[in-house]
Amino acid sequence: MNIFIFKKGDNFLEEFKKKLKAENIESGFFYGLGGVTKVHLGFYELTKKKYVTKKFKDTFEVLSLTGNVAKSNGEIVIHSHIV
């Protein structure tokens, strides 16, 4: 088990990928909590049949962060859900 701590202002995906590479982690699952100040949320819009991304800039509490990590075409891919 690994525990990663992020600093205020970190780009979560970029920093998480760096930490995963440094620890040679290529697959797994993760849980987290905390807060964010800038977030890009993506969701699938059924009526348009495509993914939509919305950006928010404010202070938000993260009650639950879950996801998984896998490798695809040699690159680490992070799939996450946030509440």
PDB file of N, CA, C and O in Angstrom:
ATOM      1  N   MET A   1       0.850  -1.181   0.000  1.00  0.00           N
ATOM      2  CA  MET A   1       0.000   0.000   0.000  1.00  0.00           C
ATOM      3  C   MET A   1       0.895   1.243   0.000  1.00  0.00           C
ATOM      4  O   MET A   1       1.903   1.304   0.704  1.00  0.00           O
ATOM      5  N   ASN A   2       0.506   2.208  -0.791  1.00  0.00           N
ATOM      6  CA  ASN A   2       1.217   3.489  -0.846  1.00  0.00           C
ATOM      7  C   ASN A   2       0.268   4.600  -0.417  1.00  0.00           C
ATOM      8  O   ASN A   2      -0.934   4.538  -0.677  1.00  0.00           O
ATOM      9  N   ILE A   3       0.819   5.614   0.241  1.00  0.00           N
ATOM     10  CA  ILE A   3       0.048   6.799   0.615  1.00  0.00           C
ATOM     11  C   ILE A   3       0.728   7.996  -0.026  1.00  0.00           C
ATOM     12  O   ILE A   3       1.917   8.236   0.179  1.00  0.00           O
ATOM     13  N   PHE A   4      -0.046   8.747  -0.807  1.00  0.00           N
ATOM     14  CA  PHE A   4       0.479   9.935  -1.475  1.00  0.00           C
ATOM     15  C   PHE A   4      -0.223  11.163  -0.913  1.00  0.00           C
ATOM     16  O   PHE A   4      -1.433  11.155  -0.687  1.00  0.00           O
ATOM     17  N   ILE A   5       0.552  12.213  -0.692  1.00  0.00           N
ATOM     18  CA  ILE A   5       0.015  13.482  -0.209  1.00  0.00           C
ATOM     19  C   ILE A   5       0.290  14.543  -1.272  1.00  0.00           C
ATOM     20  O   ILE A   5       1.393  14.631  -1.811  1.00  0.00           O
ATOM     21  N   PHE A   6      -0.716  15.332  -1.559  1.00  0.00           N
ATOM     22  CA  PHE A   6      -0.593  16.381  -2.559  1.00  0.00           C
ATOM     23  C   PHE A   6      -0.640  17.738  -1.876  1.00  0.00           C
ATOM     24  O   PHE A   6      -1.290  17.908  -0.844  1.00  0.00           O
ATOM     25  N   LYS A   7       0.060  18.702  -2.467  1.00  0.00           N
ATOM     26  CA  LYS A   7       0.093  20.055  -1.919  1.00  0.00           C
ATOM     27  C   LYS A   7      -0.988  20.908  -2.562  1.00  0.00           C
ATOM     28  O   LYS A   7      -1.438  20.632  -3.674  1.00  0.00           O
ATOM     29  N   LYS A   8      -1.391  21.935  -1.856  1.00  0.00           N
ATOM     30  CA  LYS A   8      -2.346  22.895  -2.400  1.00  0.00           C
ATOM     31  C   LYS A   8      -1.761  23.472  -3.690  1.00  0.00           C
ATOM     32  O   LYS A   8      -0.609  23.905  -3.727  1.00  0.00           O
ATOM     33  N   GLY A   9      -2.569  23.470  -4.735  1.00  0.00           N
ATOM     34  CA  GLY A   9      -2.125  24.007  -6.024  1.00  0.00           C
ATOM     35  C   GLY A   9      -1.594  22.957  -6.977  1.00  0.00           C
ATOM     36  O   GLY A   9      -1.409  23.242  -8.160  1.00  0.00           O
ATOM     37  N   ASP A  10      -1.340  21.725  -6.486  1.00  0.00           N
ATOM     38  CA  ASP A  10      -0.878  20.653  -7.368  1.00  0.00           C
ATOM     39  C   ASP A  10      -1.934  20.319  -8.409  1.00  0.00           C
ATOM     40  O   ASP A  10      -3.133  20.357  -8.133  1.00  0.00           O
ATOM     41  N   ASN A  11      -1.475  19.993  -9.604  1.00  0.00           N
ATOM     42  CA  ASN A  11      -2.355  19.423 -10.620  1.00  0.00           C
ATOM     43  C   ASN A  11      -2.430  17.937 -10.294  1.00  0.00           C
ATOM     44  O   ASN A  11      -1.455  17.207 -10.472  1.00  0.00           O
ATOM     45  N   PHE A  12      -3.583  17.495  -9.818  1.00  0.00           N
ATOM     46  CA  PHE A  12      -3.717  16.137  -9.312  1.00  0.00           C
ATOM     47  C   PHE A  12      -3.261  15.090 -10.315  1.00  0.00           C
ATOM     48  O   PHE A  12      -2.433  14.243  -9.977  1.00  0.00           O
ATOM     49  N   LEU A  13      -3.774  15.123 -11.535  1.00  0.00           N
ATOM     50  CA  LEU A  13      -3.444  14.079 -12.506  1.00  0.00           C
ATOM     51  C   LEU A  13      -1.958  14.053 -12.835  1.00  0.00           C
ATOM     52  O   LEU A  13      -1.355  12.982 -12.890  1.00  0.00           O
ATOM     53  N   GLU A  14      -1.368  15.210 -13.053  1.00  0.00           N
ATOM     54  CA  GLU A  14       0.062  15.268 -13.372  1.00  0.00           C
ATOM     55  C   GLU A  14       0.912  14.747 -12.218  1.00  0.00           C
ATOM     56  O   GLU A  14       1.809  13.929 -12.425  1.00  0.00           O
ATOM     57  N   GLU A  15       0.635  15.218 -11.008  1.00  0.00           N
ATOM     58  CA  GLU A  15       1.419  14.818  -9.846  1.00  0.00           C
ATOM     59  C   GLU A  15       1.201  13.342  -9.498  1.00  0.00           C
ATOM     60  O   GLU A  15       2.135  12.647  -9.098  1.00  0.00           O
ATOM     61  N   PHE A  16      -0.030  12.877  -9.654  1.00  0.00           N
ATOM     62  CA  PHE A  16      -0.324  11.479  -9.370  1.00  0.00           C
ATOM     63  C   PHE A  16       0.455  10.572 -10.329  1.00  0.00           C
ATOM     64  O   PHE A  16       1.041   9.574  -9.909  1.00  0.00           O
ATOM     65  N   LYS A  17       0.457  10.924 -11.611  1.00  0.00           N
ATOM     66  CA  LYS A  17       1.213  10.130 -12.587  1.00  0.00           C
ATOM     67  C   LYS A  17       2.706  10.110 -12.252  1.00  0.00           C
ATOM     68  O   LYS A  17       3.354   9.070 -12.368  1.00  0.00           O
ATOM     69  N   LYS A  18       3.250  11.254 -11.840  1.00  0.00           N
ATOM     70  CA  LYS A  18       4.668  11.303 -11.453  1.00  0.00           C
ATOM     71  C   LYS A  18       4.944  10.375 -10.275  1.00  0.00           C
ATOM     72  O   LYS A  18       5.939   9.650 -10.270  1.00  0.00           O
ATOM     73  N   LYS A  19       4.062  10.399  -9.278  1.00  0.00           N
ATOM     74  CA  LYS A  19       4.243   9.565  -8.097  1.00  0.00           C
ATOM     75  C   LYS A  19       4.119   8.080  -8.448  1.00  0.00           C
ATOM     76  O   LYS A  19       4.870   7.252  -7.932  1.00  0.00           O
ATOM     77  N   LEU A  20       3.177   7.750  -9.319  1.00  0.00           N
ATOM     78  CA  LEU A  20       3.011   6.362  -9.750  1.00  0.00           C
ATOM     79  C   LEU A  20       4.249   5.868 -10.489  1.00  0.00           C
ATOM     80  O   LEU A  20       4.722   4.758 -10.245  1.00  0.00           O
ATOM     81  N   LYS A  21       4.768   6.690 -11.386  1.00  0.00           N
ATOM     82  CA  LYS A  21       5.976   6.311 -12.137  1.00  0.00           C
ATOM     83  C   LYS A  21       7.171   6.149 -11.203  1.00  0.00           C
ATOM     84  O   LYS A  21       7.953   5.211 -11.355  1.00  0.00           O
ATOM     85  N   ALA A  22       7.315   7.057 -10.238  1.00  0.00           N
ATOM     86  CA  ALA A  22       8.440   6.993  -9.295  1.00  0.00           C
ATOM     87  C   ALA A  22       8.398   5.712  -8.461  1.00  0.00           C
ATOM     88  O   ALA A  22       9.443   5.195  -8.066  1.00  0.00           O
ATOM     89  N   GLU A  23       7.196   5.202  -8.193  1.00  0.00           N
ATOM     90  CA  GLU A  23       7.036   3.986  -7.390  1.00  0.00           C
ATOM     91  C   GLU A  23       6.868   2.737  -8.267  1.00  0.00           C
ATOM     92  O   GLU A  23       6.632   1.644  -7.752  1.00  0.00           O
ATOM     93  N   ASN A  24       6.989   2.902  -9.596  1.00  0.00           N
ATOM     94  CA  ASN A  24       6.819   1.783 -10.547  1.00  0.00           C
ATOM     95  C   ASN A  24       5.463   1.092 -10.409  1.00  0.00           C
ATOM     96  O   ASN A  24       5.368  -0.133 -10.477  1.00  0.00           O
ATOM     97  N   ILE A  25       4.418   1.893 -10.215  1.00  0.00           N
ATOM     98  CA  ILE A  25       3.060   1.360 -10.101  1.00  0.00           C
ATOM     99  C   ILE A  25       2.395   1.498 -11.466  1.00  0.00           C
ATOM    100  O   ILE A  25       2.288   2.601 -12.004  1.00  0.00           O
ATOM    101  N   GLU A  26       1.953   0.379 -12.018  1.00  0.00           N
ATOM    102  CA  GLU A  26       1.329   0.381 -13.342  1.00  0.00           C
ATOM    103  C   GLU A  26      -0.156   0.046 -13.308  1.00  0.00           C
ATOM    104  O   GLU A  26      -0.859   0.255 -14.297  1.00  0.00           O
ATOM    105  N   SER A  27      -0.638  -0.467 -12.188  1.00  0.00           N
ATOM    106  CA  SER A  27      -2.068  -0.768 -12.091  1.00  0.00           C
ATOM    107  C   SER A  27      -2.471  -0.782 -10.620  1.00  0.00           C
ATOM    108  O   SER A  27      -1.642  -0.967  -9.729  1.00  0.00           O
ATOM    109  N   GLY A  28      -3.758  -0.582 -10.392  1.00  0.00           N
ATOM    110  CA  GLY A  28      -4.265  -0.602  -9.030  1.00  0.00           C
ATOM    111  C   GLY A  28      -5.517   0.240  -8.900  1.00  0.00           C
ATOM    112  O   GLY A  28      -6.098   0.674  -9.895  1.00  0.00           O
ATOM    113  N   PHE A  29      -5.922   0.463  -7.672  1.00  0.00           N
ATOM    114  CA  PHE A  29      -7.079   1.311  -7.398  1.00  0.00           C
ATOM    115  C   PHE A  29      -6.699   2.281  -6.283  1.00  0.00           C
ATOM    116  O   PHE A  29      -5.731   2.063  -5.555  1.00  0.00           O
ATOM    117  N   PHE A  30      -7.475   3.349  -6.164  1.00  0.00           N
ATOM    118  CA  PHE A  30      -7.149   4.357  -5.163  1.00  0.00           C
ATOM    119  C   PHE A  30      -8.399   4.984  -4.572  1.00  0.00           C
ATOM    120  O   PHE A  30      -9.479   4.964  -5.161  1.00  0.00           O
ATOM    121  N   TYR A  31      -8.207   5.543  -3.379  1.00  0.00           N
ATOM    122  CA  TYR A  31      -9.244   6.275  -2.663  1.00  0.00           C
ATOM    123  C   TYR A  31      -8.618   7.558  -2.136  1.00  0.00           C
ATOM    124  O   TYR A  31      -7.424   7.593  -1.838  1.00  0.00           O
ATOM    125  N   GLY A  32      -9.409   8.598  -2.023  1.00  0.00           N
ATOM    126  CA  GLY A  32      -8.870   9.833  -1.473  1.00  0.00           C
ATOM    127  C   GLY A  32      -9.967  10.766  -0.995  1.00  0.00           C
ATOM    128  O   GLY A  32     -11.158  10.523  -1.188  1.00  0.00           O
ATOM    129  N   LEU A  33      -9.522  11.842  -0.364  1.00  0.00           N
ATOM    130  CA  LEU A  33     -10.423  12.914   0.070  1.00  0.00           C
ATOM    131  C   LEU A  33      -9.592  14.169   0.221  1.00  0.00           C
ATOM    132  O   LEU A  33      -8.364  14.110   0.158  1.00  0.00           O
ATOM    133  N   GLY A  34     -10.230  15.283   0.418  1.00  0.00           N
ATOM    134  CA  GLY A  34      -9.499  16.537   0.578  1.00  0.00           C
ATOM    135  C   GLY A  34     -10.281  17.703   0.016  1.00  0.00           C
ATOM    136  O   GLY A  34     -11.464  17.874   0.312  1.00  0.00           O
ATOM    137  N   GLY A  35      -9.611  18.508  -0.802  1.00  0.00           N
ATOM    138  CA  GLY A  35     -10.254  19.676  -1.381  1.00  0.00           C
ATOM    139  C   GLY A  35      -9.586  20.066  -2.681  1.00  0.00           C
ATOM    140  O   GLY A  35      -8.442  19.694  -2.942  1.00  0.00           O
ATOM    141  N   VAL A  36     -10.302  20.811  -3.490  1.00  0.00           N
ATOM    142  CA  VAL A  36      -9.781  21.313  -4.765  1.00  0.00           C
ATOM    143  C   VAL A  36     -10.194  22.769  -4.941  1.00  0.00           C
ATOM    144  O   VAL A  36     -11.177  23.224  -4.355  1.00  0.00           O
ATOM    145  N   THR A  37      -9.431  23.492  -5.754  1.00  0.00           N
ATOM    146  CA  THR A  37      -9.791  24.876  -6.059  1.00  0.00           C
ATOM    147  C   THR A  37     -10.076  25.080  -7.545  1.00  0.00           C
ATOM    148  O   THR A  37     -10.751  26.038  -7.923  1.00  0.00           O
ATOM    149  N   LYS A  38      -9.569  24.189  -8.380  1.00  0.00           N
ATOM    150  CA  LYS A  38      -9.873  24.202  -9.814  1.00  0.00           C
ATOM    151  C   LYS A  38     -10.158  22.769 -10.223  1.00  0.00           C
ATOM    152  O   LYS A  38      -9.386  21.865  -9.903  1.00  0.00           O
ATOM    153  N   VAL A  39     -11.251  22.555 -10.921  1.00  0.00           N
ATOM    154  CA  VAL A  39     -11.596  21.183 -11.303  1.00  0.00           C
ATOM    155  C   VAL A  39     -12.229  21.168 -12.688  1.00  0.00           C
ATOM    156  O   VAL A  39     -13.003  22.056 -13.047  1.00  0.00           O
ATOM    157  N   HIS A  40     -11.882  20.142 -13.455  1.00  0.00           N
ATOM    158  CA  HIS A  40     -12.498  19.882 -14.750  1.00  0.00           C
ATOM    159  C   HIS A  40     -13.284  18.591 -14.585  1.00  0.00           C
ATOM    160  O   HIS A  40     -12.696  17.530 -14.376  1.00  0.00           O
ATOM    161  N   LEU A  41     -14.602  18.671 -14.678  1.00  0.00           N
ATOM    162  CA  LEU A  41     -15.443  17.497 -14.524  1.00  0.00           C
ATOM    163  C   LEU A  41     -15.977  17.065 -15.882  1.00  0.00           C
ATOM    164  O   LEU A  41     -16.450  17.884 -16.670  1.00  0.00           O
ATOM    165  N   GLY A  42     -15.893  15.791 -16.135  1.00  0.00           N
ATOM    166  CA  GLY A  42     -16.410  15.248 -17.384  1.00  0.00           C
ATOM    167  C   GLY A  42     -17.518  14.261 -17.092  1.00  0.00           C
ATOM    168  O   GLY A  42     -17.470  13.522 -16.109  1.00  0.00           O
ATOM    169  N   PHE A  43     -18.508  14.258 -17.952  1.00  0.00           N
ATOM    170  CA  PHE A  43     -19.612  13.318 -17.799  1.00  0.00           C
ATOM    171  C   PHE A  43     -20.185  13.009 -19.179  1.00  0.00           C
ATOM    172  O   PHE A  43     -20.021  13.771 -20.131  1.00  0.00           O
ATOM    173  N   TYR A  44     -20.857  11.877 -19.251  1.00  0.00           N
ATOM    174  CA  TYR A  44     -21.452  11.447 -20.513  1.00  0.00           C
ATOM    175  C   TYR A  44     -22.873  11.970 -20.591  1.00  0.00           C
ATOM    176  O   TYR A  44     -23.701  11.669 -19.731  1.00  0.00           O
ATOM    177  N   GLU A  45     -23.154  12.753 -21.621  1.00  0.00           N
ATOM    178  CA  GLU A  45     -24.499  13.303 -21.801  1.00  0.00           C
ATOM    179  C   GLU A  45     -25.267  12.388 -22.747  1.00  0.00           C
ATOM    180  O   GLU A  45     -24.966  12.302 -23.937  1.00  0.00           O
ATOM    181  N   LEU A  46     -26.262  11.709 -22.190  1.00  0.00           N
ATOM    182  CA  LEU A  46     -26.999  10.703 -22.952  1.00  0.00           C
ATOM    183  C   LEU A  46     -27.692  11.261 -24.186  1.00  0.00           C
ATOM    184  O   LEU A  46     -27.685  10.623 -25.239  1.00  0.00           O
ATOM    185  N   THR A  47     -28.290  12.444 -24.070  1.00  0.00           N
ATOM    186  CA  THR A  47     -29.040  12.990 -25.212  1.00  0.00           C
ATOM    187  C   THR A  47     -28.130  13.340 -26.385  1.00  0.00           C
ATOM    188  O   THR A  47     -28.527  13.199 -27.542  1.00  0.00           O
ATOM    189  N   LYS A  48     -26.907  13.798 -26.094  1.00  0.00           N
ATOM    190  CA  LYS A  48     -25.949  14.151 -27.150  1.00  0.00           C
ATOM    191  C   LYS A  48     -25.046  12.980 -27.527  1.00  0.00           C
ATOM    192  O   LYS A  48     -24.357  13.018 -28.547  1.00  0.00           O
ATOM    193  N   LYS A  49     -25.057  11.939 -26.693  1.00  0.00           N
ATOM    194  CA  LYS A  49     -24.228  10.751 -26.892  1.00  0.00           C
ATOM    195  C   LYS A  49     -22.748  11.092 -27.037  1.00  0.00           C
ATOM    196  O   LYS A  49     -22.051  10.602 -27.926  1.00  0.00           O
ATOM    197  N   LYS A  50     -22.290  11.970 -26.107  1.00  0.00           N
ATOM    198  CA  LYS A  50     -20.870  12.326 -26.093  1.00  0.00           C
ATOM    199  C   LYS A  50     -20.492  12.819 -24.695  1.00  0.00           C
ATOM    200  O   LYS A  50     -21.343  13.172 -23.879  1.00  0.00           O
ATOM    201  N   TYR A  51     -19.171  12.829 -24.456  1.00  0.00           N
ATOM    202  CA  TYR A  51     -18.664  13.325 -23.178  1.00  0.00           C
ATOM    203  C   TYR A  51     -18.587  14.848 -23.204  1.00  0.00           C
ATOM    204  O   TYR A  51     -18.193  15.445 -24.206  1.00  0.00           O
ATOM    205  N   VAL A  52     -18.963  15.459 -22.102  1.00  0.00           N
ATOM    206  CA  VAL A  52     -18.939  16.903 -21.945  1.00  0.00           C
ATOM    207  C   VAL A  52     -18.027  17.221 -20.762  1.00  0.00           C
ATOM    208  O   VAL A  52     -18.056  16.522 -19.749  1.00  0.00           O
ATOM    209  N   THR A  53     -17.223  18.265 -20.886  1.00  0.00           N
ATOM    210  CA  THR A  53     -16.339  18.688 -19.800  1.00  0.00           C
ATOM    211  C   THR A  53     -16.729  20.088 -19.359  1.00  0.00           C
ATOM    212  O   THR A  53     -16.949  20.973 -20.186  1.00  0.00           O
ATOM    213  N   LYS A  54     -16.811  20.278 -18.055  1.00  0.00           N
ATOM    214  CA  LYS A  54     -17.096  21.600 -17.491  1.00  0.00           C
ATOM    215  C   LYS A  54     -15.985  21.953 -16.519  1.00  0.00           C
ATOM    216  O   LYS A  54     -15.481  21.092 -15.797  1.00  0.00           O
ATOM    217  N   LYS A  55     -15.600  23.243 -16.504  1.00  0.00           N
ATOM    218  CA  LYS A  55     -14.544  23.722 -15.616  1.00  0.00           C
ATOM    219  C   LYS A  55     -15.160  24.566 -14.500  1.00  0.00           C
ATOM    220  O   LYS A  55     -16.071  25.362 -14.728  1.00  0.00           O
ATOM    221  N   PHE A  56     -14.634  24.368 -13.282  1.00  0.00           N
ATOM    222  CA  PHE A  56     -15.096  25.121 -12.129  1.00  0.00           C
ATOM    223  C   PHE A  56     -13.889  25.671 -11.384  1.00  0.00           C
ATOM    224  O   PHE A  56     -12.881  24.980 -11.237  1.00  0.00           O
ATOM    225  N   LYS A  57     -13.986  26.906 -10.915  1.00  0.00           N
ATOM    226  CA  LYS A  57     -12.904  27.509 -10.142  1.00  0.00           C
ATOM    227  C   LYS A  57     -13.510  28.097  -8.869  1.00  0.00           C
ATOM    228  O   LYS A  57     -14.169  29.137  -8.900  1.00  0.00           O
ATOM    229  N   ASP A  58     -13.276  27.416  -7.759  1.00  0.00           N
ATOM    230  CA  ASP A  58     -13.781  27.808  -6.456  1.00  0.00           C
ATOM    231  C   ASP A  58     -13.173  26.831  -5.457  1.00  0.00           C
ATOM    232  O   ASP A  58     -12.367  25.985  -5.844  1.00  0.00           O
ATOM    233  N   THR A  59     -13.534  26.924  -4.202  1.00  0.00           N
ATOM    234  CA  THR A  59     -13.063  25.966  -3.212  1.00  0.00           C
ATOM    235  C   THR A  59     -14.142  24.922  -3.003  1.00  0.00           C
ATOM    236  O   THR A  59     -15.273  25.241  -2.637  1.00  0.00           O
ATOM    237  N   PHE A  60     -13.774  23.658  -3.241  1.00  0.00           N
ATOM    238  CA  PHE A  60     -14.721  22.552  -3.108  1.00  0.00           C
ATOM    239  C   PHE A  60     -14.131  21.476  -2.204  1.00  0.00           C
ATOM    240  O   PHE A  60     -12.938  21.178  -2.272  1.00  0.00           O
ATOM    241  N   GLU A  61     -14.970  20.906  -1.367  1.00  0.00           N
ATOM    242  CA  GLU A  61     -14.542  19.789  -0.534  1.00  0.00           C
ATOM    243  C   GLU A  61     -14.729  18.498  -1.322  1.00  0.00           C
ATOM    244  O   GLU A  61     -15.750  18.306  -1.982  1.00  0.00           O
ATOM    245  N   VAL A  62     -13.745  17.622  -1.248  1.00  0.00           N
ATOM    246  CA  VAL A  62     -13.833  16.309  -1.889  1.00  0.00           C
ATOM    247  C   VAL A  62     -14.211  15.312  -0.807  1.00  0.00           C
ATOM    248  O   VAL A  62     -13.412  15.013   0.081  1.00  0.00           O
ATOM    249  N   LEU A  63     -15.437  14.798  -0.885  1.00  0.00           N
ATOM    250  CA  LEU A  63     -15.923  13.845   0.107  1.00  0.00           C
ATOM    251  C   LEU A  63     -15.475  12.426  -0.225  1.00  0.00           C
ATOM    252  O   LEU A  63     -15.273  11.602   0.667  1.00  0.00           O
ATOM    253  N   SER A  64     -15.324  12.153  -1.517  1.00  0.00           N
ATOM    254  CA  SER A  64     -14.917  10.820  -1.935  1.00  0.00           C
ATOM    255  C   SER A  64     -14.240  10.909  -3.294  1.00  0.00           C
ATOM    256  O   SER A  64     -14.783  11.487  -4.236  1.00  0.00           O
ATOM    257  N   LEU A  65     -13.057  10.334  -3.382  1.00  0.00           N
ATOM    258  CA  LEU A  65     -12.323  10.217  -4.642  1.00  0.00           C
ATOM    259  C   LEU A  65     -11.972   8.747  -4.794  1.00  0.00           C
ATOM    260  O   LEU A  65     -11.264   8.189  -3.956  1.00  0.00           O
ATOM    261  N   THR A  66     -12.456   8.119  -5.848  1.00  0.00           N
ATOM    262  CA  THR A  66     -12.158   6.715  -6.100  1.00  0.00           C
ATOM    263  C   THR A  66     -11.752   6.556  -7.557  1.00  0.00           C
ATOM    264  O   THR A  66     -12.116   7.367  -8.408  1.00  0.00           O
ATOM    265  N   GLY A  67     -11.006   5.517  -7.828  1.00  0.00           N
ATOM    266  CA  GLY A  67     -10.638   5.272  -9.204  1.00  0.00           C
ATOM    267  C   GLY A  67      -9.675   4.123  -9.354  1.00  0.00           C
ATOM    268  O   GLY A  67      -9.358   3.408  -8.404  1.00  0.00           O
ATOM    269  N   ASN A  68      -9.214   3.970 -10.600  1.00  0.00           N
ATOM    270  CA  ASN A  68      -8.258   2.919 -10.878  1.00  0.00           C
ATOM    271  C   ASN A  68      -7.181   3.432 -11.811  1.00  0.00           C
ATOM    272  O   ASN A  68      -7.332   4.453 -12.482  1.00  0.00           O
ATOM    273  N   VAL A  69      -6.092   2.690 -11.829  1.00  0.00           N
ATOM    274  CA  VAL A  69      -4.924   3.026 -12.631  1.00  0.00           C
ATOM    275  C   VAL A  69      -4.617   1.824 -13.505  1.00  0.00           C
ATOM    276  O   VAL A  69      -4.645   0.687 -13.034  1.00  0.00           O
ATOM    277  N   ALA A  70      -4.325   2.067 -14.769  1.00  0.00           N
ATOM    278  CA  ALA A  70      -3.938   0.998 -15.685  1.00  0.00           C
ATOM    279  C   ALA A  70      -2.934   1.558 -16.680  1.00  0.00           C
ATOM    280  O   ALA A  70      -2.721   2.768 -16.750  1.00  0.00           O
ATOM    281  N   LYS A  71      -2.334   0.684 -17.432  1.00  0.00           N
ATOM    282  CA  LYS A  71      -1.402   1.104 -18.461  1.00  0.00           C
ATOM    283  C   LYS A  71      -2.005   0.766 -19.812  1.00  0.00           C
ATOM    284  O   LYS A  71      -2.481  -0.348 -20.026  1.00  0.00           O
ATOM    285  N   SER A  72      -1.984   1.729 -20.724  1.00  0.00           N
ATOM    286  CA  SER A  72      -2.506   1.545 -22.069  1.00  0.00           C
ATOM    287  C   SER A  72      -1.515   2.136 -23.055  1.00  0.00           C
ATOM    288  O   SER A  72      -1.147   3.305 -22.942  1.00  0.00           O
ATOM    289  N   ASN A  73      -1.083   1.343 -24.011  1.00  0.00           N
ATOM    290  CA  ASN A  73      -0.097   1.787 -25.010  1.00  0.00           C
ATOM    291  C   ASN A  73       1.140   2.395 -24.356  1.00  0.00           C
ATOM    292  O   ASN A  73       1.702   3.371 -24.853  1.00  0.00           O
ATOM    293  N   GLY A  74       1.559   1.803 -23.232  1.00  0.00           N
ATOM    294  CA  GLY A  74       2.764   2.252 -22.551  1.00  0.00           C
ATOM    295  C   GLY A  74       2.600   3.464 -21.651  1.00  0.00           C
ATOM    296  O   GLY A  74       3.566   3.895 -21.022  1.00  0.00           O
ATOM    297  N   GLU A  75       1.408   4.019 -21.576  1.00  0.00           N
ATOM    298  CA  GLU A  75       1.156   5.209 -20.754  1.00  0.00           C
ATOM    299  C   GLU A  75       0.218   4.873 -19.601  1.00  0.00           C
ATOM    300  O   GLU A  75      -0.689   4.052 -19.739  1.00  0.00           O
ATOM    301  N   ILE A  76       0.451   5.521 -18.462  1.00  0.00           N
ATOM    302  CA  ILE A  76      -0.438   5.357 -17.315  1.00  0.00           C
ATOM    303  C   ILE A  76      -1.740   6.107 -17.571  1.00  0.00           C
ATOM    304  O   ILE A  76      -1.736   7.274 -17.964  1.00  0.00           O
ATOM    305  N   VAL A  77      -2.855   5.413 -17.339  1.00  0.00           N
ATOM    306  CA  VAL A  77      -4.184   5.998 -17.519  1.00  0.00           C
ATOM    307  C   VAL A  77      -4.876   5.992 -16.154  1.00  0.00           C
ATOM    308  O   VAL A  77      -4.906   4.971 -15.467  1.00  0.00           O
ATOM    309  N   ILE A  78      -5.425   7.135 -15.776  1.00  0.00           N
ATOM    310  CA  ILE A  78      -6.133   7.264 -14.498  1.00  0.00           C
ATOM    311  C   ILE A  78      -7.617   7.480 -14.789  1.00  0.00           C
ATOM    312  O   ILE A  78      -7.993   8.388 -15.531  1.00  0.00           O
ATOM    313  N   HIS A  79      -8.444   6.637 -14.196  1.00  0.00           N
ATOM    314  CA  HIS A  79      -9.892   6.767 -14.310  1.00  0.00           C
ATOM    315  C   HIS A  79     -10.409   7.050 -12.911  1.00  0.00           C
ATOM    316  O   HIS A  79     -10.258   6.223 -12.012  1.00  0.00           O
ATOM    317  N   SER A  80     -11.025   8.228 -12.719  1.00  0.00           N
ATOM    318  CA  SER A  80     -11.431   8.599 -11.360  1.00  0.00           C
ATOM    319  C   SER A  80     -12.852   9.134 -11.305  1.00  0.00           C
ATOM    320  O   SER A  80     -13.395   9.632 -12.292  1.00  0.00           O
ATOM    321  N   HIS A  81     -13.435   9.013 -10.120  1.00  0.00           N
ATOM    322  CA  HIS A  81     -14.758   9.555  -9.824  1.00  0.00           C
ATOM    323  C   HIS A  81     -14.622  10.387  -8.557  1.00  0.00           C
ATOM    324  O   HIS A  81     -13.943   9.991  -7.611  1.00  0.00           O
ATOM    325  N   ILE A  82     -15.280  11.550  -8.550  1.00  0.00           N
ATOM    326  CA  ILE A  82     -15.149  12.465  -7.422  1.00  0.00           C
ATOM    327  C   ILE A  82     -16.535  12.945  -6.992  1.00  0.00           C
ATOM    328  O   ILE A  82     -17.392  13.252  -7.820  1.00  0.00           O
ATOM    329  N   VAL A  83     -16.728  12.999  -5.678  1.00  0.00           N
ATOM    330  CA  VAL A  83     -17.996  13.501  -5.101  1.00  0.00           C
ATOM    331  C   VAL A  83     -17.645  14.594  -4.123  1.00  0.00           C
ATOM    332  O   VAL A  83     -18.535  15.178  -3.505  1.00  0.00           O
TER     333      VAL A  83
END
